[in-house]
Amino acid sequence: MVLELKKISKNFGGISALTDVSFTINEGEIFGLIGPNGAGKTTMFNVITNMFPLTSGEISFLGENISGIKPHKITDKGICRTYQNIRLFSQMTVLENVLVGGHSRSKSGVFSSVFRTKFQRKEESVMLENAKELLELVGLSGFEDVVAENLAYGQQRRLEIARALSSSPKLLLLDEPAAGMNETETDDLFTLIKKVQKRGITVLLIEHDMPFVMKLCDRITVLNFGKKLAEGTPDEIQNNQEVIEAYLGTEEDDQIA
Ligand SMILES: Nc1ncnc2c1ncn2[C@@H]1O[C@H](COP(=O)(O)OP(=O)(O)OP(=O)(O)O)[C@@H](O)[C@H]1O
């Protein structure tokens, strides 16, 4: 088991964004978190990464209770995420964006940084190789020196994934990775996420594009008004009456069946 969420609740003042939500994610799964707008999906990402403290509950990652530990320590342990809105360093090059992500894994201390020891030079060259390999994985080889803001939208989204992967996560959280993508970009994203899974990285994603979610995910949890409504395989979810009802009357691209 990679991630275990036990009775997670999160209140914002009087608003219960999450109430007693429990689910587990197995190693190597692509796991979908879906639900109508305001259901609590992004809040779940924010509590997993401890950007917001839990109100109650417990989060275990690879058997260790990580509830309450600092966000950067959670990254060090192997959980990385992307955001609903693109958060790249828009003025930096593609390669620099990936290298910045990898630096959180750097072991060089102040001494070796100042004197550029052999160890640090070796570490830099490994990071450079790693960054280039990740750019190849996401289909951005040859774009290393392009300034990030000059990339097409779908490429920027894939660069974000490369950056998240640069700190070698065991669990990757993707917040609406297909948002705003055209059909070709969505197809490329599907292939990329499958490749990430093949590398042994577990994926938890929030997504509104239902055909995409149903094709991609091994299992899915549905949230509605901060509570877990259902959990199962894409087939089970698409045929669940409560889920169908929760989605009726939402935006067209959000329709489940
Ligand atoms: N920082 C915050 N302060 C106060 N309320 C918040 C905060 N973040 C989220 N909420 C509230 O928590 C509830 C769940 O929001 P959340 O963004 O997690 O939903 P979501 O499922 O990700 O929605 P969407 O699909 O629209 O992104 C909403 O009622 C929202 O207004």
The ligand as an SDF file (V2000), in Angstrom:
LIG
                    3D

 31 33  0  0  0  0  0  0  0  0999 V2000
   -8.5590   27.8890    1.4430 N   0  0  0  0  0  0  0  0  0  0  0  0
   -9.8740   27.7470    1.5810 C   0  0  0  0  0  0  0  0  0  0  0  0
  -10.5850   28.4950    2.4410 N   0  0  0  0  0  0  0  0  0  0  0  0
  -11.9180   28.3390    2.5920 C   0  0  0  0  0  0  0  0  0  0  0  0
  -12.6480   27.4240    1.9280 N   0  0  0  0  0  0  0  0  0  0  0  0
  -12.0080   26.6350    1.0500 C   0  0  0  0  0  0  0  0  0  0  0  0
  -10.5960   26.7400    0.8320 C   0  0  0  0  0  0  0  0  0  0  0  0
  -10.2300   25.8070   -0.1000 N   0  0  0  0  0  0  0  0  0  0  0  0
  -11.3600   25.1570   -0.4400 C   0  0  0  0  0  0  0  0  0  0  0  0
  -12.4250   25.6600    0.2490 N   0  0  0  0  0  0  0  0  0  0  0  0
  -13.8170   25.1860    0.1690 C   0  0  0  0  0  0  0  0  0  0  0  0
  -13.7970   23.7640    0.3100 O   0  0  0  0  0  0  0  0  0  0  0  0
  -14.7260   23.1660   -0.5730 C   0  0  0  0  0  0  0  0  0  0  0  0
  -14.0120   22.1770   -1.4720 C   0  0  0  0  0  0  0  0  0  0  0  0
  -13.1880   22.8810   -2.4080 O   0  0  0  0  0  0  0  0  0  0  0  0
  -12.1390   22.1840   -3.3800 P   0  0  0  0  0  0  0  0  0  0  0  0
  -11.4040   23.2600   -4.1040 O   0  0  0  0  0  0  0  0  0  0  0  0
  -11.3270   21.2060   -2.6210 O   0  0  0  0  0  0  0  0  0  0  0  0
  -13.0970   21.3990   -4.3790 O   0  0  0  0  0  0  0  0  0  0  0  0
  -12.7610   20.6650   -5.7460 P   0  0  0  0  0  0  0  0  0  0  0  0
  -13.4670   19.3680   -5.6960 O   0  0  0  0  0  0  0  0  0  0  0  0
  -11.2880   20.6390   -5.9530 O   0  0  0  0  0  0  0  0  0  0  0  0
  -13.4560   21.6130   -6.7970 O   0  0  0  0  0  0  0  0  0  0  0  0
  -13.0880   21.9430   -8.3410 P   0  0  0  0  0  0  0  0  0  0  0  0
  -13.4300   20.7140   -9.1240 O   0  0  0  0  0  0  0  0  0  0  0  0
  -14.0010   23.0910   -8.6650 O   0  0  0  0  0  0  0  0  0  0  0  0
  -11.6370   22.3130   -8.3930 O   0  0  0  0  0  0  0  0  0  0  0  0
  -15.4130   24.2980   -1.3230 C   0  0  0  0  0  0  0  0  0  0  0  0
  -16.6160   24.6180   -0.6480 O   0  0  0  0  0  0  0  0  0  0  0  0
  -14.4200   25.4330   -1.2150 C   0  0  0  0  0  0  0  0  0  0  0  0
  -15.0600   26.6680   -1.2710 O   0  0  0  0  0  0  0  0  0  0  0  0
  1  2  1  0
  2  3  1  0
  2  7  2  0
  3  4  2  0
  4  5  1  0
  5  6  2  0
  6  7  1  0
  6 10  1  0
  7  8  1  0
  8  9  2  0
  9 10  1  0
 10 11  1  0
 11 12  1  0
 11 30  1  0
 12 13  1  0
 13 14  1  0
 13 28  1  0
 14 15  1  0
 15 16  1  0
 16 17  2  0
 16 18  1  0
 16 19  1  0
 19 20  1  0
 20 21  2  0
 20 22  1  0
 20 23  1  0
 23 24  1  0
 24 25  2  0
 24 26  1  0
 24 27  1  0
 28 29  1  0
 28 30  1  0
 30 31  1  0
M  END
$$$$
